[in-house]
Amino acid sequence: MEVVWSRVAKENIGTLIKYLMEHYGRKVTAECLTKLLSAVNTIAQHPEIGKRIGTDRRAFVVAKQISIHYRVTSRIEIIMLWDNRQMPN
């Protein structure tokens, strides 16, 4: 299934990369991005895998610190990356 990234999700990735590079270095950043892209691939293959949030959104936990929020229509839209340490909306 086609996967598209919202503007917000792209900004979230940029922020995540910057944070990881500054605090943990290149190796950890690369490992995190590999894990994130693997999760997106899993979602693309199994769109219903994430926990349902509301009527049209799902969340898939990538690591204990981060989840991917997405919507499934005729394609998968990655809405945002969520820091699981935050209070829910």
Backbone bond lengths (Angstrom), bond angles and torsions (degrees), N, CA, C in turn:
res aa  C-N    CA-C-N  psi(-1)  N-CA   C-N-CA  omega(-1)  CA-C   N-CA-C  phi
1 M - - - 1.440 - - 1.530 108.52 -
2 E 1.318 117.11 142.46 1.457 122.18 179.66 1.527 110.39 -65.84
3 V 1.326 115.86 138.73 1.461 122.03 177.58 1.524 108.01 -117.87
4 V 1.335 115.81 129.54 1.466 121.10 175.27 1.525 108.38 -123.45
5 W 1.314 115.65 148.95 1.460 122.48 -178.20 1.523 109.18 -109.66
6 S 1.317 116.98 129.61 1.460 120.77 175.68 1.527 109.18 -70.82
7 R 1.313 115.76 164.42 1.467 121.67 176.68 1.523 109.89 -58.07
8 V 1.329 116.67 -43.20 1.469 121.54 -179.81 1.526 110.53 -61.61
9 A 1.327 117.45 -44.54 1.466 120.87 -180.00 1.528 110.51 -62.04
10 K 1.312 117.26 -40.31 1.476 120.64 177.50 1.522 110.78 -63.65
11 E 1.325 116.72 -40.91 1.466 120.59 176.95 1.529 110.21 -64.14
12 N 1.344 116.39 -40.56 1.468 120.68 178.59 1.522 111.13 -59.76
13 I 1.326 117.39 -41.39 1.463 120.85 179.29 1.523 110.30 -64.08
14 G 1.322 116.36 -43.57 1.466 119.90 178.20 1.518 111.94 -59.47
15 T 1.322 116.16 -44.13 1.457 121.12 178.67 1.529 110.78 -64.04
16 L 1.321 116.48 -42.88 1.461 121.57 179.57 1.524 110.84 -62.08
17 I 1.325 116.86 -46.55 1.465 120.77 179.75 1.527 110.72 -60.47
18 K 1.316 116.50 -45.71 1.472 120.81 -179.98 1.529 110.20 -59.77
19 Y 1.330 116.88 -47.03 1.463 121.25 -179.25 1.522 111.05 -61.61
20 L 1.328 116.21 -48.89 1.462 120.00 -178.11 1.525 111.85 -62.86
21 M 1.319 117.70 -42.27 1.465 121.04 179.11 1.519 110.94 -62.12
22 E 1.324 117.06 -43.48 1.463 121.17 -177.74 1.526 111.98 -68.01
23 H 1.329 117.45 -36.05 1.458 120.31 -173.20 1.527 114.80 -101.95
24 Y 1.322 117.80 -25.90 1.466 119.56 -172.58 1.523 114.90 -128.65
25 G 1.313 118.13 -14.67 1.455 120.56 177.09 1.519 114.58 91.69
26 R 1.309 113.28 179.02 1.461 122.73 -173.08 1.528 113.29 -64.72
27 K 1.323 117.54 -42.06 1.467 120.85 -175.74 1.528 111.49 -63.49
28 V 1.321 117.18 -49.32 1.471 121.11 -179.63 1.525 110.09 -65.42
29 T 1.335 116.79 -39.14 1.465 120.31 178.20 1.523 110.54 -60.57
30 A 1.319 116.66 -46.25 1.470 120.86 179.47 1.531 111.06 -62.89
31 E 1.333 117.17 -41.54 1.466 120.61 178.89 1.530 111.00 -63.20
32 C 1.327 116.39 -42.05 1.463 120.82 179.91 1.528 110.73 -64.94
33 L 1.324 117.07 -44.10 1.463 120.30 179.90 1.525 111.30 -65.51
34 T 1.322 117.34 -37.32 1.467 121.03 176.22 1.525 109.90 -61.50
35 K 1.325 116.17 -44.77 1.464 121.22 179.31 1.535 110.76 -63.82
36 L 1.325 116.57 -40.91 1.456 121.60 179.07 1.532 111.09 -63.55
37 L 1.315 117.18 -46.81 1.467 120.63 -179.95 1.525 111.74 -67.34
38 S 1.315 116.98 -33.44 1.464 120.79 174.95 1.532 110.24 -64.28
39 A 1.329 116.40 -40.69 1.467 120.72 177.80 1.525 110.79 -63.67
40 V 1.323 117.32 -40.80 1.467 120.94 178.11 1.525 109.87 -63.44
41 N 1.320 117.19 -40.20 1.459 121.13 177.18 1.526 110.90 -62.56
42 T 1.327 116.84 -41.59 1.469 121.31 177.61 1.527 110.35 -62.00
43 I 1.325 116.25 -43.78 1.470 120.67 178.16 1.525 110.31 -61.84
44 A 1.332 117.12 -41.73 1.469 120.95 -179.96 1.529 111.23 -61.86
45 Q 1.326 116.63 -35.99 1.455 120.83 -179.64 1.527 112.88 -81.26
46 H 1.335 116.15 -28.88 1.469 121.83 -176.95 1.534 108.99 -136.54
47 P 1.320 118.40 74.33 1.464 122.32 -172.44 1.528 115.21 -57.37
48 E 1.308 117.97 -25.80 1.468 120.44 -177.10 1.531 112.78 -88.80
49 I 1.327 117.84 7.54 1.460 121.35 -173.65 1.527 113.37 -68.66
50 G 1.317 117.61 -30.81 1.460 120.42 -176.54 1.519 113.01 -74.85
51 K 1.319 115.42 156.71 1.464 121.34 177.31 1.525 109.25 -70.67
52 R 1.326 115.90 132.84 1.460 121.11 -179.13 1.531 109.51 -69.30
53 I 1.333 114.68 132.78 1.464 122.30 176.19 1.525 106.30 -127.20
54 G 1.293 117.59 113.05 1.459 119.99 -177.21 1.518 110.70 69.90
55 T 1.323 115.31 -155.50 1.460 119.71 -174.74 1.517 114.41 -88.79
56 D 1.345 117.36 -27.98 1.465 117.87 -173.36 1.524 114.22 -133.86
57 R 1.296 118.34 14.15 1.458 121.26 -176.11 1.519 110.08 -124.40
58 R 1.333 115.16 148.37 1.456 121.94 176.10 1.519 108.44 -131.30
59 A 1.327 115.62 157.34 1.462 121.21 177.29 1.519 108.64 -130.01
60 F 1.311 115.54 135.86 1.457 122.40 179.06 1.522 107.94 -124.78
61 V 1.318 116.99 123.48 1.460 121.73 -178.28 1.528 109.55 -78.37
62 V 1.332 114.95 121.80 1.459 121.29 178.34 1.526 109.44 -88.45
63 A 1.295 116.01 -44.83 1.468 124.80 177.25 1.520 105.82 -150.09
64 K 1.314 117.48 169.87 1.460 117.62 -176.07 1.526 111.99 -60.97
65 Q 1.331 117.99 -20.69 1.454 120.95 -179.02 1.525 114.20 -90.56
66 I 1.329 118.87 -19.82 1.471 119.64 -170.46 1.521 112.88 -143.16
67 S 1.342 114.34 142.53 1.465 122.49 175.49 1.519 109.24 -127.36
68 I 1.316 114.84 153.15 1.463 121.64 173.50 1.517 106.73 -100.22
69 H 1.325 116.65 124.95 1.463 121.18 173.55 1.522 106.94 -100.25
70 Y 1.332 115.78 130.67 1.464 119.53 -175.99 1.516 111.24 -146.43
71 R 1.321 114.44 165.86 1.466 122.92 179.08 1.524 107.24 -127.57
72 V 1.337 115.85 140.11 1.464 121.19 178.96 1.526 108.65 -110.78
73 T 1.317 116.01 121.47 1.469 122.53 171.73 1.527 104.81 -128.49
74 S 1.300 117.55 -125.50 1.463 120.16 172.67 1.527 109.96 -78.16
75 R 1.321 115.36 -5.23 1.463 123.38 176.82 1.527 108.01 -147.91
76 I 1.301 116.70 177.16 1.468 121.44 176.84 1.516 107.44 -105.93
77 E 1.329 115.68 123.39 1.459 120.74 176.79 1.525 108.43 -107.06
78 I 1.324 115.88 116.29 1.462 120.62 174.18 1.528 105.60 -76.97
79 I 1.326 116.27 113.07 1.460 121.74 -175.30 1.519 111.13 -81.86
80 M 1.341 115.60 -48.22 1.463 119.46 -178.60 1.518 109.74 -167.61
81 L 1.323 114.56 165.16 1.450 121.65 169.61 1.516 105.88 -101.41
82 W 1.330 116.67 134.30 1.455 121.45 -174.72 1.528 109.88 -114.24
83 D 1.322 115.97 129.26 1.458 121.45 174.38 1.519 107.07 -79.00
84 N 1.324 116.59 111.01 1.470 121.05 -175.06 1.522 113.55 -65.55
85 R 1.308 117.64 -10.05 1.466 120.43 177.63 1.524 111.38 -81.02
86 Q 1.332 118.12 -10.90 1.464 122.75 179.08 1.518 110.59 -79.67
87 M 1.310 114.62 159.69 1.460 120.08 172.24 1.522 107.82 -72.14
88 P 1.324 119.49 140.48 1.470 121.19 177.67 1.525 110.64 -65.71
89 N 1.347 114.72 154.96 1.485 120.06 178.15 1.496 111.36 -65.15
